[in-house]
Amino acid sequence: MDRQEIIAAIEQELDDMLADAPDYVSESRRKDIKEEYKAYARRVLDSLSKEELASQSAFERFVQTTLADARMRMHMR
């Protein structure tokens, strides 16, 4: 996977997660969370080598931890 494919996958996962957000999470907050974690993913990916990007298990773990952190932020009031 290249960096753009990874960003697209994370963006889709964020969309899916935020679509199920509780009613008290406003649309603007959902958008802010999505943009924050897309930017975070870009920063992390920009620091990785091609070899590091090639690891499927590392990719899956990165997506899981990114979404877990975004989910925690979404539930903060």
C-alpha positions as CSV (number, residue, x, y, z in Angstrom):
1,M,0.0,0.0,0.0
2,D,1.2,3.5,-0.7
3,R,0.7,6.5,1.6
4,Q,-2.4,7.7,-0.3
5,E,-4.1,4.3,-0.1
6,I,-3.4,4.2,3.6
7,I,-4.8,7.7,4.2
8,A,-7.9,6.8,2.1
9,A,-8.4,3.6,4.2
10,I,-8.1,5.6,7.5
11,E,-10.4,8.2,6.2
12,Q,-13.0,5.6,5.4
13,E,-12.7,4.0,8.8
14,L,-13.0,7.4,10.4
15,D,-16.2,8.1,8.3
16,D,-17.7,4.8,9.4
17,M,-16.8,5.4,13.1
18,L,-18.1,9.0,13.1
19,A,-21.3,8.0,11.3
20,D,-22.2,6.0,14.5
21,A,-21.2,8.8,16.9
22,P,-23.7,9.6,19.7
23,D,-26.2,12.4,19.0
24,Y,-24.4,14.8,21.3
25,V,-21.4,14.9,18.9
26,S,-22.0,17.8,16.6
27,E,-21.2,17.7,12.9
28,S,-18.5,20.3,13.3
29,R,-16.9,18.2,16.1
30,R,-17.1,15.1,13.8
31,K,-15.4,17.1,11.0
32,D,-12.7,18.4,13.4
33,I,-12.0,14.9,14.7
34,K,-11.7,13.5,11.1
35,E,-9.3,16.3,10.0
36,E,-7.2,15.9,13.2
37,Y,-6.7,12.2,12.7
38,K,-6.1,12.5,9.0
39,A,-3.4,15.0,9.7
40,Y,-2.0,12.7,12.4
41,A,-1.9,9.8,10.0
42,R,-0.1,11.9,7.4
43,R,2.5,13.0,9.9
44,V,3.2,9.4,11.0
45,L,3.2,8.0,7.5
46,D,5.6,10.7,6.3
47,S,8.1,9.6,8.9
48,L,8.1,5.9,7.8
49,S,10.3,4.2,5.2
50,K,8.9,2.2,2.3
51,E,9.9,-1.0,4.1
52,E,8.0,0.1,7.2
53,L,5.0,0.9,5.1
54,A,5.0,-2.6,3.6
55,S,4.1,-4.4,6.8
56,Q,0.5,-5.4,6.8
57,S,0.4,-6.1,10.5
58,A,1.9,-2.8,11.3
59,F,-0.7,-1.1,9.1
60,E,-3.6,-2.9,10.8
61,R,-2.2,-2.0,14.2
62,F,-1.8,1.6,13.2
63,V,-5.4,1.8,12.0
64,Q,-6.6,0.2,15.2
65,T,-4.7,2.5,17.5
66,T,-5.6,5.6,15.4
67,L,-9.3,4.7,15.5
68,A,-9.2,3.9,19.2
69,D,-7.7,7.3,20.0
70,A,-10.2,9.1,17.7
71,R,-13.0,7.1,19.4
72,M,-11.8,8.3,22.9
73,R,-11.7,11.9,21.6
74,M,-15.2,11.6,20.1
75,H,-16.6,10.5,23.5
76,M,-15.0,13.3,25.5
77,R,-17.3,16.1,26.4
